Every structure is written in C-alpha cells, then in structure tokens.
C-alpha cells in the first residue's frame, strides 16, 4: 500500500512546542521525580530499589545493575542541566547519584570475567550475568557524568574501561555467544543505537576523542545503510 501524501509538513508551532516543553518539565520535576526520590533510595545497602508498585510499595528488592547506572546518570544529568542550576535539590541529586555509583563499584563488577553483573540482590550478592553487556553501557555514562563534574580520574578511567568492554563484546566476532544459527544471518540494531548514544554521552562528559568519533560515525553508517529505508 502506498502511504498517503501529505499536502504540507506536519509542524508544531513555537507556542505548541513551548506548551509541550512545559508539560514534560512539569511531569518530570513535579510528578515522576517526587514519586521515585527519595522513596527508592536504599539507605541500608546503597543504590536504588526500583521495583515499586503504583502506590510506591516495594514488591521486589533485587537490583538490576543497568538500573543503578541509568538512575545514577539521570540524577547527574539533572544536576548538570543549566535551567536547573538553582534548584535546591541539586546537592541531593549528586549525593543520591554517588550512592548508586558506590553500589556499582562495590558489588556489580565480575572481575574474573571482565564484565558486570546484570542482576544482584539488595545487598549486592550476584545473581546472574547476561551474555550481552548493557549493564556496562549504563554504568559507563554514569561514571562519565561523574567524572565531568567531580573531575575524578578514577571515574573517567572506569568509564573508558566500560566503553571498551561494551564495544569489544558487542562487535568482536565470537566474543558474545550467538543466539541464532547461520541459516538466516542477522545483525542487531540495539547494539549500534546504544553504542551511538553511549559514545555521545562520553564525548559530552569527557571531551572529544578520536575513538568516540570513529564509533559514532561507524554506527550512523550501519544504521543508515542497513536499517533505514527512506
């Protein structure tokens, strides 16, 4: 079926964009954040308890490692947003992010395997490690954000180590056990999309670097030639 032709571009007028921006800002800062924080903070073991019901009741105390990284990054991204520089919660955002990063450091690295766990108990005891490495991607951007504002060389090095682990496992033939046979060869979109955004966040937090530019260009090329059909 031929898609219908539009007589004119669908454009959102400036006033509509402002209204949408105001709505999303309100939903984020006045609705979403107050629901999660400080309710999700694990004051006993560190990190975040993220399996909450609609009323805020905790129904599972296990912790996904990727969630620890993503939530730590989000808090730091909020604190770095220019429009929120005078928000009285900025110190809390940094402090809560540090709790997530410390939990990652203490409990979430499977050192013998050179990767991170995917799923741990509330206390940080390992439950499983997955074949893919998305825990590493979210921890990478969290440590890069921390290095940006704290000037921590340790966090910077951790972010680089995680980025290299993520790209090595995803793109070195044989490094990740295959899910499919060779009957119908496939490549995944998700690894390229996550690599792209991870490299962009690394570049924003740690500055320009030829390795990041190479991965960004490589992912855009593959997405454009193999997944995008104008």
VEXVEXTI-559247 format. One line per 5 residues: number of its first residue (from 1); for each residue x, z, y of N, C-alpha, C, O. Coordinates in nm, 2 decimals. Layout:
<rs>
NUM) X/Z/Y/X/Z/Y/X/Z/Y/X/Z/Y | ...
</rs>
This chain:
<rs>
1) 0.09/0.00/-0.12/0.00/0.00/0.00/0.09/0.00/0.12/0.18/0.08/0.13 | 0.06/-0.09/0.22/0.13/-0.10/0.34/0.09/0.02/0.44/-0.03/0.03/0.46 | 0.18/0.10/0.49/0.15/0.21/0.58/0.09/0.15/0.70/0.12/0.05/0.75 | -0.01/0.22/0.76/-0.07/0.18/0.89/0.03/0.17/1.00/0.12/0.26/1.01 | 0.01/0.08/1.09/0.10/0.06/1.20/0.04/0.14/1.32/-0.08/0.13/1.35
6) 0.13/0.22/1.38/0.09/0.30/1.50/0.09/0.21/1.62/0.19/0.14/1.65 | -0.01/0.22/1.71/-0.01/0.15/1.83/0.09/0.20/1.93/0.13/0.13/2.02 | 0.12/0.33/1.92/0.21/0.39/2.01/0.28/0.51/1.94/0.22/0.56/1.85 | 0.40/0.54/1.99/0.47/0.65/1.92/0.39/0.78/1.94/0.33/0.81/2.04 | 0.40/0.87/1.83/0.34/1.00/1.84/0.43/1.09/1.91/0.53/1.14/1.85
11) 0.41/1.12/2.04/0.50/1.20/2.12/0.42/1.33/2.16/0.31/1.33/2.20 | 0.49/1.44/2.15/0.44/1.57/2.20/0.48/1.58/2.35/0.60/1.58/2.38 | 0.39/1.59/2.43/0.42/1.60/2.58/0.50/1.73/2.61/0.48/1.83/2.53 | 0.57/1.73/2.72/0.65/1.85/2.75/0.57/1.98/2.75/0.62/2.09/2.70 | 0.45/1.98/2.80/0.37/2.10/2.80/0.34/2.15/2.66/0.34/2.27/2.63
16) 0.31/2.05/2.57/0.29/2.09/2.43/0.41/2.15/2.37/0.40/2.24/2.28 | 0.53/2.09/2.40/0.65/2.15/2.34/0.67/2.29/2.39/0.72/2.37/2.31 | 0.65/2.31/2.51/0.66/2.45/2.57/0.57/2.55/2.50/0.61/2.66/2.46 | 0.45/2.50/2.48/0.35/2.59/2.41/0.39/2.62/2.27/0.38/2.73/2.22 | 0.44/2.51/2.20/0.49/2.53/2.06/0.61/2.62/2.06/0.61/2.71/1.97
21) 0.70/2.61/2.15/0.82/2.69/2.15/0.78/2.84/2.18/0.83/2.93/2.11 | 0.69/2.86/2.27/0.64/3.00/2.30/0.57/3.06/2.18/0.59/3.18/2.15 | 0.49/2.98/2.11/0.42/3.03/1.99/0.52/3.07/1.88/0.51/3.18/1.82 | 0.62/2.98/1.85/0.72/3.01/1.75/0.81/3.13/1.78/0.84/3.21/1.70 | 0.84/3.14/1.91/0.92/3.25/1.96/0.84/3.38/1.94/0.89/3.48/1.89
26) 0.71/3.38/1.97/0.63/3.50/1.96/0.61/3.54/1.81/0.62/3.65/1.78 | 0.59/3.44/1.73/0.57/3.47/1.58/0.70/3.52/1.52/0.69/3.61/1.44 | 0.81/3.47/1.57/0.94/3.52/1.51/0.97/3.66/1.56/1.00/3.75/1.48 | 0.97/3.68/1.69/1.01/3.81/1.75/0.91/3.92/1.75/0.95/4.04/1.74 | 0.78/3.89/1.75/0.68/3.99/1.76/0.60/4.01/1.63/0.52/4.10/1.62
31) 0.62/3.92/1.54/0.54/3.92/1.41/0.63/3.93/1.29/0.63/4.03/1.22 | 0.71/3.83/1.27/0.80/3.82/1.15/0.90/3.93/1.15/0.91/4.01/1.05 | 0.98/3.94/1.25/1.09/4.04/1.26/1.04/4.18/1.24/1.10/4.26/1.17 | 0.94/4.22/1.32/0.89/4.36/1.30/0.84/4.39/1.17/0.84/4.51/1.12 | 0.79/4.29/1.09/0.74/4.32/0.96/0.86/4.35/0.87/0.86/4.45/0.79
36) 0.97/4.27/0.88/1.08/4.29/0.79/1.18/4.40/0.83/1.23/4.47/0.75 | 1.20/4.41/0.96/1.31/4.51/1.01/1.25/4.61/1.09/1.17/4.58/1.18 | 1.28/4.74/1.07/1.38/4.79/0.97/1.33/4.82/0.83/1.40/4.88/0.75 | 1.21/4.78/0.80/1.15/4.81/0.67/1.24/4.77/0.55/1.24/4.84/0.45 | 1.30/4.65/0.56/1.37/4.60/0.44/1.51/4.66/0.43/1.58/4.64/0.33
41) 1.56/4.74/0.52/1.69/4.80/0.51/1.70/4.90/0.40/1.62/4.99/0.38 | 1.81/4.88/0.32/1.83/4.98/0.21/1.93/5.08/0.26/2.06/5.06/0.26 | 1.89/5.19/0.31/1.98/5.29/0.37/2.06/5.37/0.27/2.16/5.43/0.30 | 2.02/5.36/0.14/2.09/5.43/0.04/2.21/5.35/-0.02/2.32/5.40/-0.04 | 2.18/5.22/-0.04/2.29/5.14/-0.11/2.34/5.02/-0.02/2.43/4.96/-0.06
46) 2.28/5.00/0.10/2.32/4.89/0.18/2.25/4.77/0.15/2.18/4.75/0.05 | 2.26/4.67/0.24/2.19/4.54/0.22/2.05/4.55/0.25/2.00/4.64/0.32 | 1.97/4.45/0.19/1.83/4.43/0.22/1.75/4.43/0.09/1.78/4.37/-0.01 | 1.63/4.50/0.10/1.53/4.49/0.00/1.43/4.39/0.04/1.35/4.41/0.14 | 1.42/4.28/-0.03/1.34/4.16/0.03/1.22/4.13/-0.05/1.15/4.03/-0.02
51) 1.19/4.20/-0.16/1.07/4.17/-0.24/0.96/4.27/-0.19/0.93/4.37/-0.25 | 0.89/4.23/-0.08/0.79/4.31/-0.02/0.65/4.24/-0.03/0.64/4.12/-0.02 | 0.55/4.32/-0.06/0.42/4.27/-0.06/0.36/4.25/0.08/0.43/4.28/0.18 | 0.24/4.19/0.09/0.19/4.16/0.22/0.17/4.29/0.31/0.18/4.28/0.43 | 0.16/4.40/0.25/0.14/4.53/0.32/0.28/4.60/0.34/0.28/4.71/0.39
56) 0.38/4.53/0.30/0.52/4.59/0.31/0.56/4.68/0.19/0.67/4.73/0.20 | 0.48/4.69/0.09/0.51/4.77/-0.03/0.62/4.70/-0.11/0.62/4.58/-0.13 | 0.72/4.77/-0.15/0.83/4.72/-0.23/0.78/4.70/-0.37/0.74/4.80/-0.43 | 0.79/4.58/-0.43/0.75/4.56/-0.56/0.86/4.53/-0.66/0.84/4.52/-0.78 | 0.98/4.51/-0.61/1.10/4.48/-0.69/1.22/4.52/-0.61/1.24/4.47/-0.50
61) 1.31/4.60/-0.66/1.42/4.65/-0.59/1.55/4.57/-0.62/1.65/4.59/-0.55 | 1.54/4.47/-0.71/1.66/4.39/-0.73/1.69/4.31/-0.61/1.60/4.29/-0.53 | 1.81/4.26/-0.60/1.85/4.19/-0.48/1.91/4.05/-0.51/2.00/4.04/-0.60 | 1.85/3.95/-0.45/1.91/3.82/-0.46/2.03/3.81/-0.36/2.02/3.85/-0.25 | 2.14/3.76/-0.42/2.26/3.76/-0.33/2.25/3.66/-0.22/2.29/3.68/-0.11
66) 2.18/3.54/-0.25/2.16/3.45/-0.14/2.08/3.51/-0.02/2.11/3.48/0.09 | 1.99/3.60/-0.06/1.90/3.66/0.05/1.99/3.75/0.13/1.97/3.76/0.26 | 2.08/3.82/0.07/2.17/3.91/0.15/2.25/3.83/0.25/2.27/3.87/0.37 | 2.30/3.71/0.21/2.37/3.63/0.30/2.29/3.57/0.41/2.32/3.56/0.52 | 2.17/3.52/0.37/2.08/3.45/0.46/2.03/3.55/0.57/2.03/3.51/0.69
71) 1.99/3.66/0.53/1.94/3.76/0.62/2.05/3.81/0.72/2.03/3.83/0.83 | 2.17/3.83/0.66/2.28/3.87/0.75/2.31/3.76/0.85/2.34/3.79/0.97 | 2.31/3.63/0.81/2.33/3.52/0.90/2.22/3.52/1.01/2.25/3.51/1.13 | 2.10/3.53/0.97/1.99/3.52/1.06/2.00/3.63/1.17/1.97/3.60/1.29 | 2.03/3.75/1.13/2.04/3.86/1.23/2.15/3.83/1.34/2.13/3.85/1.46
76) 2.26/3.77/1.29/2.37/3.74/1.38/2.34/3.62/1.46/2.38/3.61/1.58 | 2.26/3.53/1.41/2.22/3.41/1.49/2.12/3.45/1.60/2.13/3.40/1.71 | 2.04/3.55/1.57/1.95/3.60/1.68/2.03/3.67/1.79/2.01/3.65/1.91 | 2.13/3.75/1.75/2.21/3.82/1.85/2.29/3.72/1.93/2.33/3.75/2.04 | 2.32/3.60/1.88/2.41/3.51/1.95/2.32/3.41/2.03/2.38/3.33/2.11
81) 2.19/3.42/2.02/2.10/3.33/2.10/2.11/3.37/2.25/2.07/3.48/2.28 | 2.14/3.27/2.33/2.16/3.30/2.48/2.03/3.37/2.54/2.04/3.46/2.62 | 1.91/3.32/2.50/1.79/3.37/2.56/1.76/3.51/2.52/1.67/3.58/2.57 | 1.84/3.56/2.42/1.81/3.70/2.37/1.92/3.80/2.40/1.93/3.90/2.34 | 2.01/3.76/2.49/2.13/3.84/2.52/2.09/3.97/2.58/2.17/4.07/2.57
86) 1.97/3.99/2.64/1.93/4.11/2.70/1.83/4.19/2.61/1.78/4.29/2.65 | 1.81/4.14/2.49/1.72/4.20/2.40/1.77/4.34/2.36/1.89/4.34/2.31 | 1.70/4.44/2.37/1.75/4.58/2.33/1.78/4.59/2.18/1.85/4.69/2.14 | 1.74/4.50/2.10/1.76/4.51/1.96/1.89/4.44/1.91/1.92/4.45/1.79 | 1.97/4.38/2.00/2.09/4.31/1.96/2.19/4.40/1.89/2.24/4.36/1.79
91) 2.21/4.52/1.93/2.30/4.61/1.86/2.25/4.64/1.72/2.33/4.65/1.63 | 2.12/4.66/1.71/2.06/4.68/1.57/2.09/4.56/1.49/2.12/4.57/1.37 | 2.06/4.44/1.54/2.08/4.32/1.46/2.23/4.31/1.41/2.25/4.27/1.29 | 2.32/4.34/1.49/2.46/4.34/1.45/2.49/4.44/1.34/2.55/4.42/1.24 | 2.43/4.56/1.36/2.45/4.67/1.27/2.39/4.64/1.13/2.45/4.66/1.03
96) 2.27/4.59/1.14/2.20/4.55/1.01/2.27/4.44/0.94/2.28/4.44/0.82 | 2.32/4.34/1.01/2.40/4.23/0.95/2.52/4.29/0.88/2.56/4.24/0.77 | 2.59/4.38/0.95/2.71/4.44/0.89/2.68/4.51/0.75/2.76/4.50/0.66 | 2.56/4.57/0.74/2.52/4.63/0.62/2.50/4.53/0.51/2.55/4.55/0.40 | 2.45/4.41/0.54/2.44/4.30/0.44/2.57/4.25/0.40/2.60/4.23/0.28
101) 2.66/4.23/0.50/2.80/4.18/0.47/2.88/4.28/0.39/2.95/4.24/0.29 | 2.86/4.41/0.42/2.94/4.51/0.34/2.89/4.51/0.19/2.96/4.53/0.10 | 2.75/4.49/0.18/2.70/4.49/0.04/2.75/4.37/-0.03/2.79/4.38/-0.15 | 2.76/4.26/0.03/2.82/4.14/-0.03/2.96/4.16/-0.07/3.00/4.13/-0.18 | 3.04/4.22/0.02/3.18/4.24/-0.01/3.20/4.33/-0.13/3.28/4.31/-0.22
106) 3.12/4.44/-0.14/3.14/4.54/-0.24/3.09/4.50/-0.38/3.15/4.54/-0.48 | 2.98/4.42/-0.38/2.91/4.41/-0.51/2.88/4.27/-0.56/2.85/4.25/-0.67 | 2.90/4.17/-0.47/2.85/4.04/-0.51/2.95/3.93/-0.55/2.91/3.82/-0.57 | 3.07/3.97/-0.55/3.18/3.87/-0.59/3.22/3.89/-0.74/3.26/4.00/-0.77 | 3.20/3.79/-0.82/3.25/3.79/-0.95/3.40/3.74/-0.95/3.42/3.62/-0.98
111) 3.49/3.83/-0.93/3.63/3.79/-0.90/3.69/3.71/-1.02/3.75/3.60/-0.99 | 3.67/3.75/-1.15/3.73/3.67/-1.25/3.69/3.53/-1.26/3.76/3.44/-1.30 | 3.56/3.51/-1.22/3.50/3.37/-1.23/3.53/3.29/-1.10/3.51/3.17/-1.10 | 3.57/3.36/-1.00/3.60/3.29/-0.87/3.47/3.25/-0.80/3.48/3.17/-0.71 | 3.36/3.31/-0.83/3.23/3.28/-0.77/3.15/3.41/-0.74/3.21/3.52/-0.75
116) 3.03/3.39/-0.69/2.95/3.51/-0.65/2.84/3.52/-0.76/2.80/3.42/-0.82 | 2.78/3.64/-0.77/2.66/3.66/-0.85/2.54/3.60/-0.78/2.55/3.57/-0.66 | 2.44/3.58/-0.85/2.31/3.53/-0.79/2.21/3.64/-0.78/2.12/3.64/-0.69 | 2.22/3.74/-0.87/2.11/3.84/-0.88/2.18/3.97/-0.92/2.25/3.98/-1.02 | 2.16/4.08/-0.84/2.21/4.21/-0.87/2.10/4.32/-0.86/2.00/4.29/-0.81
121) 2.13/4.44/-0.91/2.04/4.55/-0.90/2.05/4.60/-0.76/2.13/4.56/-0.68 | 1.96/4.70/-0.73/1.96/4.76/-0.60/2.09/4.82/-0.56/2.14/4.82/-0.45 | 2.15/4.88/-0.67/2.28/4.95/-0.65/2.40/4.85/-0.64/2.51/4.88/-0.59 | 2.37/4.72/-0.68/2.48/4.62/-0.68/2.54/4.59/-0.81/2.64/4.52/-0.82 | 2.48/4.64/-0.92/2.53/4.60/-1.05/2.49/4.46/-1.09/2.37/4.43/-1.07
126) 2.58/4.38/-1.14/2.55/4.24/-1.16/2.44/4.22/-1.27/2.45/4.28/-1.37 | 2.35/4.12/-1.25/2.25/4.09/-1.35/2.28/3.95/-1.40/2.28/3.93/-1.52 | 2.30/3.85/-1.31/2.34/3.72/-1.36/2.41/3.64/-1.25/2.40/3.66/-1.13 | 2.48/3.53/-1.30/2.54/3.44/-1.22/2.49/3.30/-1.26/2.49/3.27/-1.38 | 2.45/3.22/-1.16/2.39/3.09/-1.20/2.50/2.98/-1.20/2.61/3.00/-1.15
131) 2.46/2.86/-1.26/2.55/2.75/-1.27/2.58/2.69/-1.13/2.69/2.64/-1.11 | 2.49/2.70/-1.04/2.51/2.65/-0.90/2.56/2.76/-0.81/2.57/2.87/-0.85 | 2.60/2.72/-0.69/2.67/2.81/-0.60/2.60/2.83/-0.47/2.67/2.83/-0.36 | 2.47/2.84/-0.46/2.41/2.86/-0.33/2.43/3.00/-0.28/2.42/3.02/-0.15 | 2.45/3.10/-0.36/2.49/3.23/-0.30/2.61/3.21/-0.21/2.62/3.27/-0.10
136) 2.71/3.13/-0.25/2.83/3.11/-0.17/2.80/3.04/-0.04/2.86/3.08/0.06 | 2.70/2.95/-0.04/2.67/2.88/0.09/2.62/2.98/0.19/2.66/2.97/0.31 | 2.52/3.06/0.15/2.46/3.15/0.25/2.55/3.26/0.29/2.55/3.30/0.41 | 2.64/3.31/0.20/2.74/3.41/0.23/2.84/3.35/0.33/2.89/3.41/0.42 | 2.87/3.22/0.31/2.97/3.15/0.39/2.93/3.15/0.54/3.00/3.19/0.62
141) 2.80/3.11/0.56/2.76/3.10/0.70/2.74/3.24/0.76/2.76/3.26/0.89 | 2.71/3.34/0.68/2.70/3.48/0.73/2.84/3.53/0.77/2.85/3.59/0.88 | 2.94/3.51/0.69/3.08/3.55/0.73/3.13/3.47/0.84/3.21/3.53/0.92 | 3.10/3.34/0.85/3.14/3.26/0.97/3.08/3.32/1.10/3.15/3.32/1.20 | 2.96/3.35/1.09/2.89/3.41/1.21/2.95/3.54/1.25/2.97/3.57/1.37
146) 2.99/3.62/1.15/3.05/3.75/1.18/3.19/3.73/1.24/3.23/3.80/1.34 | 3.27/3.63/1.19/3.40/3.60/1.24/3.39/3.55/1.39/3.48/3.58/1.47 | 3.28/3.48/1.42/3.26/3.43/1.56/3.26/3.54/1.66/3.32/3.54/1.76 | 3.17/3.64/1.63/3.15/3.74/1.74/3.24/3.87/1.72/3.27/3.93/1.82 | 3.29/3.89/1.60/3.38/4.01/1.58/3.53/3.97/1.59/3.61/4.06/1.60
151) 3.56/3.84/1.58/3.70/3.80/1.57/3.77/3.85/1.45/3.89/3.87/1.45 | 3.69/3.87/1.34/3.75/3.92/1.22/3.82/3.81/1.14/3.76/3.71/1.10 | 3.95/3.82/1.12/4.03/3.73/1.04/3.99/3.73/0.90/3.98/3.63/0.83 | 3.95/3.85/0.85/3.91/3.87/0.71/3.78/3.79/0.69/3.77/3.72/0.59 | 3.68/3.80/0.78/3.56/3.73/0.76/3.58/3.58/0.77/3.52/3.50/0.70
156) 3.67/3.54/0.86/3.70/3.39/0.87/3.76/3.34/0.74/3.72/3.23/0.70 | 3.85/3.41/0.69/3.91/3.37/0.56/3.81/3.37/0.45/3.81/3.28/0.36 | 3.72/3.47/0.44/3.62/3.47/0.34/3.53/3.35/0.35/3.49/3.29/0.25 | 3.49/3.32/0.48/3.40/3.20/0.50/3.47/3.07/0.45/3.41/2.99/0.38 | 3.60/3.06/0.48/3.67/2.94/0.43/3.68/2.93/0.28/3.66/2.83/0.22
161) 3.71/3.05/0.22/3.72/3.05/0.08/3.58/3.02/0.01/3.58/2.94/-0.09 | 3.48/3.07/0.07/3.34/3.04/0.01/3.31/2.89/0.03/3.25/2.83/-0.06 | 3.34/2.83/0.14/3.31/2.69/0.17/3.39/2.61/0.07/3.33/2.51/0.01 | 3.51/2.64/0.04/3.59/2.56/-0.05/3.54/2.58/-0.20/3.54/2.48/-0.27 | 3.50/2.70/-0.23/3.44/2.72/-0.36/3.31/2.64/-0.38/3.29/2.58/-0.48
166) 3.22/2.64/-0.27/3.10/2.57/-0.28/3.12/2.42/-0.30/3.06/2.36/-0.39 | 3.21/2.36/-0.22/3.23/2.22/-0.23/3.30/2.18/-0.36/3.27/2.08/-0.42 | 3.39/2.27/-0.41/3.46/2.24/-0.53/3.37/2.24/-0.65/3.37/2.15/-0.73 | 3.29/2.34/-0.66/3.20/2.35/-0.78/3.09/2.24/-0.77/3.06/2.18/-0.88 | 3.04/2.21/-0.65/2.94/2.11/-0.64/2.99/1.96/-0.66/2.91/1.88/-0.71
171) 3.11/1.93/-0.62/3.15/1.79/-0.62/3.27/1.76/-0.70/3.31/1.64/-0.70 | 3.33/1.85/-0.77/3.44/1.82/-0.87/3.37/1.79/-1.00/3.30/1.87/-1.06 | 3.39/1.67/-1.05/3.33/1.63/-1.18/3.37/1.73/-1.29/3.49/1.76/-1.31 | 3.27/1.78/-1.36/3.29/1.87/-1.47/3.29/2.02/-1.43/3.29/2.11/-1.51 | 3.30/2.05/-1.30/3.31/2.19/-1.25/3.18/2.26/-1.27/3.18/2.38/-1.30
176) 3.07/2.19/-1.26/2.94/2.25/-1.28/2.88/2.20/-1.41/2.87/2.07/-1.42 | 2.84/2.28/-1.51/2.78/2.23/-1.63/2.66/2.14/-1.60/2.57/2.18/-1.52 | 2.65/2.02/-1.65/2.54/1.93/-1.62/2.40/1.98/-1.67/2.40/2.04/-1.78 | 2.30/1.94/-1.61/2.16/1.97/-1.65/2.10/1.85/-1.73/2.02/1.87/-1.82 | 2.15/1.73/-1.70/2.09/1.61/-1.76/2.20/1.54/-1.84/2.32/1.56/-1.83
181) 2.15/1.45/-1.93/2.24/1.37/-2.01/2.27/1.24/-1.92/2.23/1.23/-1.81 | 2.35/1.15/-1.98/2.39/1.03/-1.91/2.28/0.92/-1.93/2.30/0.81/-1.88 | 2.17/0.95/-2.00/2.07/0.85/-2.02/2.02/0.80/-1.89/1.99/0.68/-1.87 | 2.00/0.88/-1.79/1.94/0.84/-1.66/2.03/0.92/-1.55/1.99/1.02/-1.51 | 2.14/0.86/-1.51/2.23/0.92/-1.42/2.16/0.95/-1.28/2.09/0.87/-1.23
186) 2.18/1.07/-1.24/2.12/1.12/-1.11/2.22/1.19/-1.03/2.32/1.25/-1.08 | 2.20/1.20/-0.90/2.27/1.29/-0.81/2.17/1.37/-0.73/2.06/1.32/-0.71 | 2.21/1.49/-0.69/2.11/1.58/-0.62/2.12/1.56/-0.47/2.23/1.54/-0.42 | 2.01/1.57/-0.41/2.00/1.58/-0.26/2.04/1.71/-0.20/2.11/1.72/-0.10 | 1.99/1.82/-0.27/2.01/1.95/-0.22/2.16/1.99/-0.19/2.19/2.04/-0.09
191) 2.25/1.96/-0.28/2.39/2.00/-0.26/2.45/1.93/-0.13/2.52/1.99/-0.05 | 2.40/1.81/-0.10/2.45/1.74/0.02/2.39/1.80/0.14/2.45/1.81/0.25 | 2.26/1.83/0.14/2.19/1.89/0.25/2.25/2.03/0.28/2.28/2.06/0.40 | 2.28/2.11/0.18/2.33/2.24/0.20/2.47/2.23/0.25/2.52/2.31/0.34 | 2.55/2.14/0.20/2.69/2.12/0.24/2.69/2.08/0.39/2.77/2.14/0.47
196) 2.60/1.99/0.43/2.59/1.95/0.57/2.56/2.06/0.66/2.64/2.08/0.76 | 2.46/2.14/0.63/2.43/2.25/0.73/2.53/2.36/0.72/2.55/2.43/0.83 | 2.59/2.39/0.61/2.69/2.49/0.60/2.81/2.45/0.68/2.87/2.53/0.75 | 2.86/2.32/0.67/2.97/2.28/0.75/2.94/2.28/0.90/3.03/2.31/0.98 | 2.82/2.25/0.94/2.78/2.26/1.08/2.78/2.40/1.13/2.83/2.42/1.24
201) 2.74/2.50/1.05/2.74/2.63/1.09/2.89/2.68/1.09/2.92/2.76/1.18 | 2.97/2.64/1.00/3.11/2.67/1.00/3.18/2.62/1.13/3.25/2.69/1.20 | 3.14/2.50/1.17/3.20/2.44/1.29/3.16/2.51/1.41/3.23/2.53/1.50 | 3.03/2.55/1.41/2.98/2.63/1.53/3.05/2.76/1.54/3.08/2.81/1.65 | 3.07/2.83/1.43/3.12/2.96/1.44/3.27/2.97/1.44/3.33/3.06/1.51
206) 3.34/2.88/1.38/3.49/2.89/1.36/3.56/2.77/1.43/3.68/2.77/1.44 | 3.49/2.68/1.49/3.55/2.57/1.57/3.57/2.45/1.49/3.55/2.44/1.36 | 3.61/2.34/1.55/3.63/2.21/1.49/3.74/2.22/1.39/3.84/2.29/1.41 | 3.73/2.14/1.28/3.83/2.13/1.18/3.81/2.00/1.10/3.69/1.96/1.07 | 3.92/1.94/1.07/3.90/1.80/1.01/3.83/1.81/0.87/3.76/1.72/0.84
211) 3.85/1.92/0.80/3.78/1.93/0.67/3.63/1.93/0.69/3.55/1.87/0.61 | 3.58/2.00/0.79/3.44/2.01/0.82/3.38/1.88/0.86/3.28/1.83/0.82 | 3.46/1.81/0.95/3.42/1.67/0.99/3.41/1.58/0.87/3.31/1.50/0.86 | 3.50/1.59/0.78/3.50/1.50/0.66/3.38/1.52/0.57/3.32/1.43/0.53 | 3.35/1.65/0.55/3.23/1.68/0.47/3.10/1.64/0.54/3.01/1.59/0.47
216) 3.09/1.66/0.67/2.97/1.62/0.74/2.95/1.47/0.73/2.84/1.43/0.70 | 3.06/1.40/0.76/3.05/1.25/0.75/3.01/1.20/0.61/2.93/1.11/0.59 | 3.08/1.27/0.51/3.05/1.23/0.37/2.91/1.25/0.33/2.84/1.16/0.27 | 2.85/1.36/0.37/2.72/1.40/0.33/2.62/1.31/0.40/2.52/1.26/0.34 | 2.64/1.28/0.53/2.55/1.20/0.60/2.55/1.06/0.54/2.44/0.99/0.53
221) 2.67/1.01/0.50/2.68/0.87/0.44/2.60/0.86/0.31/2.53/0.77/0.29 | 2.62/0.96/0.23/2.55/0.96/0.10/2.40/0.97/0.11/2.32/0.90/0.05 | 2.35/1.06/0.20/2.21/1.08/0.23/2.15/0.95/0.28/2.04/0.91/0.24 | 2.22/0.89/0.38/2.17/0.77/0.44/2.17/0.65/0.35/2.07/0.57/0.36 | 2.26/0.64/0.26/2.27/0.52/0.17/2.19/0.54/0.04/2.15/0.44/-0.02
226) 2.17/0.66/-0.01/2.12/0.68/-0.14/1.98/0.75/-0.14/1.91/0.75/-0.24 | 1.94/0.82/-0.03/1.82/0.89/-0.03/1.72/0.85/0.08/1.61/0.88/0.08 | 1.77/0.78/0.18/1.69/0.74/0.29/1.65/0.59/0.29/1.74/0.51/0.27 | 1.53/0.56/0.30/1.48/0.42/0.29/1.39/0.40/0.41/1.28/0.44/0.41 | 1.44/0.33/0.52/1.36/0.31/0.64/1.24/0.22/0.62/1.17/0.20/0.71
</rs>
